[in-house]
């Protein structure tokens, strides 16, 4: 059982320690024709599901992704 106080980057660390398979990929858009010009787009793939976030830097993207995936990560960490 994991505490509900464990959120965001702490929750990701917990998933890594449990060795639950996941991938995090980042892409930077520097083409002016793209809607996300000069932004990072991150993708988290875990348990057959995909979560995305967009931000000015990789850290803010990761925090947004983890907020979107929080309930899925809690359910996986309780296994």
BAMAR-110714 format. One line per field, with one value per atom (N, C-alpha, C, CB): residue number from 1; atom name; x, y, z. Coordinates in Angstrom, 3 decimals. Glycine has a CB too. Layout:
pos: [NUM	...];
site: [CA	...];
px: [X	...];
py: [Y	...];
pz: [Z	...];
//
This chain:
pos: [1	1	1	1	2	2	2	2	3	3	3	3	4	4	4	4	5	5	5	5	6	6	6	6	7	7	7	7	8	8	8	8	9	9	9	9	10	10	10	10	11	11	11	11	12	12	12	12	13	13	13	13	14	14	14	14	15	15	15	15	16	16	16	16	17	17	17	17	18	18	18	18	19	19	19	19	20	20	20	20	21	21	21	21	22	22	22	22	23	23	23	23	24	24	24	24	25	25	25	25	26	26	26	26	27	27	27	27	28	28	28	28	29	29	29	29	30	30	30	30	31	31	31	31	32	32	32	32	33	33	33	33	34	34	34	34	35	35	35	35	36	36	36	36	37	37	37	37	38	38	38	38	39	39	39	39	40	40	40	40	41	41	41	41	42	42	42	42	43	43	43	43	44	44	44	44	45	45	45	45	46	46	46	46	47	47	47	47	48	48	48	48	49	49	49	49	50	50	50	50	51	51	51	51	52	52	52	52	53	53	53	53	54	54	54	54	55	55	55	55	56	56	56	56	57	57	57	57	58	58	58	58	59	59	59	59	60	60	60	60	61	61	61	61	62	62	62	62	63	63	63	63	64	64	64	64	65	65	65	65	66	66	66	66	67	67	67	67	68	68	68	68	69	69	69	69	70	70	70	70	71	71	71	71	72	72	72	72	73	73	73	73	74	74	74	74	75	75	75	75	76	76	76	76	77	77	77	77	78	78	78	78	79	79	79	79];
site: [N	CA	C	CB	N	CA	C	CB	N	CA	C	CB	N	CA	C	CB	N	CA	C	CB	N	CA	C	CB	N	CA	C	CB	N	CA	C	CB	N	CA	C	CB	N	CA	C	CB	N	CA	C	CB	N	CA	C	CB	N	CA	C	CB	N	CA	C	CB	N	CA	C	CB	N	CA	C	CB	N	CA	C	CB	N	CA	C	CB	N	CA	C	CB	N	CA	C	CB	N	CA	C	CB	N	CA	C	CB	N	CA	C	CB	N	CA	C	CB	N	CA	C	CB	N	CA	C	CB	N	CA	C	CB	N	CA	C	CB	N	CA	C	CB	N	CA	C	CB	N	CA	C	CB	N	CA	C	CB	N	CA	C	CB	N	CA	C	CB	N	CA	C	CB	N	CA	C	CB	N	CA	C	CB	N	CA	C	CB	N	CA	C	CB	N	CA	C	CB	N	CA	C	CB	N	CA	C	CB	N	CA	C	CB	N	CA	C	CB	N	CA	C	CB	N	CA	C	CB	N	CA	C	CB	N	CA	C	CB	N	CA	C	CB	N	CA	C	CB	N	CA	C	CB	N	CA	C	CB	N	CA	C	CB	N	CA	C	CB	N	CA	C	CB	N	CA	C	CB	N	CA	C	CB	N	CA	C	CB	N	CA	C	CB	N	CA	C	CB	N	CA	C	CB	N	CA	C	CB	N	CA	C	CB	N	CA	C	CB	N	CA	C	CB	N	CA	C	CB	N	CA	C	CB	N	CA	C	CB	N	CA	C	CB	N	CA	C	CB	N	CA	C	CB	N	CA	C	CB	N	CA	C	CB	N	CA	C	CB	N	CA	C	CB	N	CA	C	CB	N	CA	C	CB	N	CA	C	CB	N	CA	C	CB];
px: [0.846	0.000	0.888	-0.961	0.498	1.271	0.432	1.721	1.097	0.412	-0.065	1.343	-1.186	-1.692	-0.832	-3.146	0.051	0.975	2.083	1.581	2.265	3.272	2.696	3.687	3.192	2.663	3.808	1.759	3.469	4.361	5.678	4.637	6.789	8.104	8.378	9.183	7.833	7.991	7.278	7.447	6.142	5.389	6.142	3.986	6.758	7.567	8.754	8.056	9.380	10.493	10.034	11.102	8.860	8.305	8.092	6.978	7.571	7.351	8.685	6.627	9.718	11.048	11.601	12.021	11.434	11.944	11.231	11.811	9.951	9.179	9.477	7.680	10.266	10.650	9.439	11.478	8.475	7.307	7.704	6.049	7.553	8.007	7.231	7.871	7.987	7.400	8.418	6.973	7.939	8.837	8.375	8.873	9.350	9.069	9.873	9.433	9.176	9.832	9.495	9.403	10.470	10.297	10.582	11.225	9.865	10.113	9.996	9.115	10.976	10.983	10.572	12.383	9.585	9.104	9.735	7.554	10.572	11.181	10.786	12.678	9.814	9.282	8.153	8.771	8.264	7.280	5.880	7.719	5.771	4.449	3.716	4.586	4.408	3.793	2.989	4.875	1.872	1.080	1.806	-0.267	2.730	3.469	4.874	3.547	4.994	6.281	7.033	6.076	8.299	9.192	8.656	9.428	8.036	7.532	7.994	5.982	8.044	8.338	7.018	9.233	6.980	5.840	6.387	5.084	5.828	6.283	5.203	6.726	5.640	4.717	5.173	4.620	4.261	4.505	3.673	4.160	4.337	3.635	3.834	4.154	2.712	2.749	1.474	2.921	1.634	0.489	-0.434	-0.305	0.133	-0.670	-1.414	-1.648	-1.185	-1.850	-0.815	-2.644	-1.255	-0.375	-0.902	-0.247	0.001	-0.335	0.598	-0.234	0.073	0.869	0.809	0.406	1.848	1.902	2.703	2.512	2.397	3.073	3.537	2.132	4.780	5.285	6.501	5.605	6.978	8.127	9.456	8.122	9.503	10.722	10.367	11.552	11.375	11.118	10.534	12.389	10.982	10.484	8.998	11.273	8.571	7.145	6.301	6.912	6.856	6.154	5.983	6.922	7.042	6.983	5.961	8.355	5.922	4.957	3.525	5.206	3.279	1.938	1.552	1.872	2.498	2.225	1.862	3.441	2.638	2.396	1.073	3.533	0.681	-0.625	-1.749	-0.785	-1.577	-2.581	-2.648	-2.281	-1.505	-1.429	-1.493	-0.166	-1.756	-1.660	-2.490	-2.084	-3.729	-4.591	-4.102	-6.042	-3.631	-3.082	-1.828	-2.749	-0.971	0.250	-0.053	1.154	-1.060	-1.469	-1.961	-2.573	-2.755	-3.300	-2.182	-4.363	-1.171	-0.064	0.838	0.749	1.007	1.913	1.330	2.259	0.022	-0.628	-0.653	-2.033	-0.099	-0.108	0.908	0.208];
py: [-1.178	0.000	1.237	0.000	2.201	3.436	4.602	3.690	5.526	6.681	7.639	7.417	8.294	9.302	10.559	9.660	10.685	11.819	11.665	11.966	10.440	10.173	10.610	8.650	11.727	12.261	12.637	13.482	12.867	13.422	12.668	14.864	13.354	12.751	11.649	13.815	11.767	10.703	9.428	11.160	9.600	8.456	7.780	8.895	8.567	8.003	7.234	9.116	7.774	7.083	5.743	7.963	5.719	4.484	3.449	4.768	3.893	2.995	2.422	3.745	3.265	2.804	1.767	3.999	2.015	1.097	-0.245	1.707	-0.231	-1.475	-2.194	-1.180	-1.539	-2.080	-2.381	-3.344	-1.488	-1.601	-1.028	-0.849	-1.796	-1.320	-0.089	-2.435	0.914	2.154	2.837	3.094	3.734	4.539	5.991	4.013	6.886	8.318	8.869	9.055	9.534	10.106	11.589	9.365	12.370	13.810	14.190	14.596	15.200	15.738	17.255	15.143	17.932	19.392	19.869	19.954	20.762	21.281	22.639	21.384	22.704	23.981	24.456	23.876	23.791	24.195	25.200	22.949	26.366	27.433	27.063	28.696	26.083	25.697	24.766	25.021	24.231	23.323	24.118	22.459	23.578	24.300	24.409	23.600	23.494	23.517	24.077	22.101	25.150	25.762	26.151	26.997	25.736	25.970	25.390	27.450	24.239	23.559	22.104	23.643	21.533	20.125	19.354	19.884	18.203	17.298	15.984	17.104	15.520	14.278	13.228	14.527	11.965	10.844	9.786	10.251	9.351	8.262	7.078	8.670	5.942	4.709	3.719	4.119	3.287	2.353	1.525	3.103	0.230	-0.684	-0.602	-0.381	-0.394	-0.327	0.979	-1.439	1.943	3.244	4.321	3.564	5.402	6.506	7.798	6.637	8.565	9.851	10.906	9.795	12.107	13.170	14.448	13.437	15.259	16.575	17.518	16.497	18.799	19.823	20.924	20.398	21.399	22.448	23.142	21.890	24.120	24.936	24.217	26.256	23.299	22.544	21.101	23.198	20.234	18.815	18.539	18.029	19.266	19.031	19.354	19.855	20.472	20.818	19.824	22.248	19.327	18.311	17.038	18.008	16.616	15.397	15.516	15.074	16.652	16.860	16.793	18.224	17.386	17.350	15.932	18.278	15.188	13.804	12.988	13.183	13.135	12.359	12.731	12.560	13.986	14.391	13.718	15.932	13.642	12.973	11.479	13.201	10.877	9.424	8.981	8.909	9.882	9.592	8.385	10.795	8.303	7.200	5.859	7.447	5.846	4.620	4.173	4.840	5.122	4.796	4.279	6.008	4.843	4.347	2.904	5.250	2.635	1.273	0.269	1.224	0.664	-0.235	-0.436	0.301	0.586	0.471	-0.376	1.848	-0.583	-1.374	-2.857	-0.883	-3.234	-4.652	-5.414	-4.812];
pz: [0.000	0.000	0.000	1.219	-0.771	-0.875	-0.358	-2.343	0.295	0.878	-0.217	1.862	0.008	-0.933	-0.912	-0.603	0.063	0.101	-0.934	1.496	-1.424	-2.442	-3.793	-2.457	-4.325	-5.574	-6.506	-5.307	-7.741	-8.754	-8.864	-8.452	-8.663	-8.857	-7.841	-8.769	-6.630	-5.635	-6.086	-4.267	-6.706	-7.207	-8.354	-7.669	-9.218	-10.302	-9.735	-11.252	-8.707	-8.062	-7.485	-6.953	-6.899	-6.351	-7.457	-5.623	-8.601	-9.742	-10.236	-10.895	-10.276	-10.693	-9.710	-10.807	-8.404	-7.398	-7.439	-6.023	-7.783	-7.912	-9.227	-7.814	-10.102	-11.413	-12.286	-11.236	-12.253	-13.126	-14.483	-12.524	-15.559	-16.877	-17.347	-17.912	-17.772	-18.270	-19.175	-17.094	-20.020	-20.851	-20.805	-22.326	-20.806	-20.869	-22.042	-19.509	-22.949	-24.122	-24.211	-25.419	-24.652	-24.816	-26.267	-23.846	-26.734	-28.069	-28.000	-29.119	-28.596	-28.612	-29.996	-28.224	-30.067	-31.348	-31.606	-31.365	-32.637	-32.988	-34.378	-32.897	-34.969	-36.274	-36.039	-37.097	-36.663	-36.432	-36.899	-37.131	-37.780	-38.284	-37.317	-39.645	-36.324	-35.357	-34.319	-34.658	-33.867	-32.854	-31.506	-32.652	-31.232	-29.963	-30.165	-29.357	-30.916	-31.237	-29.961	-32.133	-29.877	-28.746	-27.439	-28.582	-27.509	-26.319	-26.329	-26.247	-25.159	-24.997	-24.892	-23.746	-25.543	-25.424	-24.895	-26.804	-23.800	-23.177	-23.201	-21.751	-23.290	-23.325	-22.327	-24.750	-21.488	-20.555	-21.009	-19.084	-21.215	-21.575	-20.437	-22.942	-19.876	-18.755	-18.751	-17.410	-18.578	-18.478	-19.697	-17.217	-20.875	-22.099	-22.284	-22.112	-21.432	-21.529	-21.800	-20.235	-22.443	-22.798	-22.190	-24.329	-21.593	-20.992	-21.561	-19.436	-21.838	-22.440	-21.632	-23.848	-21.818	-21.201	-22.079	-19.792	-22.007	-22.802	-21.856	-23.922	-22.056	-21.189	-21.747	-19.855	-20.996	-21.403	-21.174	-20.646	-20.199	-19.950	-19.595	-18.819	-19.588	-19.362	-17.986	-19.536	-16.985	-15.639	-15.524	-14.639	-16.080	-16.012	-16.811	-16.537	-17.906	-18.703	-17.886	-20.017	-17.218	-16.423	-15.300	-15.848	-14.640	-13.554	-14.096	-12.856	-15.265	-15.864	-16.269	-17.084	-16.818	-17.201	-15.968	-17.922	-14.921	-13.707	-13.052	-12.720	-13.143	-12.608	-13.392	-12.658	-14.725	-15.556	-15.273	-17.029	-14.974	-14.805	-13.352	-15.421	-12.453	-11.027	-10.588	-10.246	-10.983	-10.542	-11.089	-10.982	-12.320	-12.909	-12.145	-14.409	-11.794	-11.068	-9.678	-10.982	-9.018	-7.703	-7.814	-7.098	-8.826	-8.965	-9.257	-10.092	-10.012	-10.302	-9.085	-11.466	-8.290	-7.153	-6.020	-6.633	-6.035	-4.994	-5.321	-4.777	-6.445	-6.844	-6.006	-8.367];
//
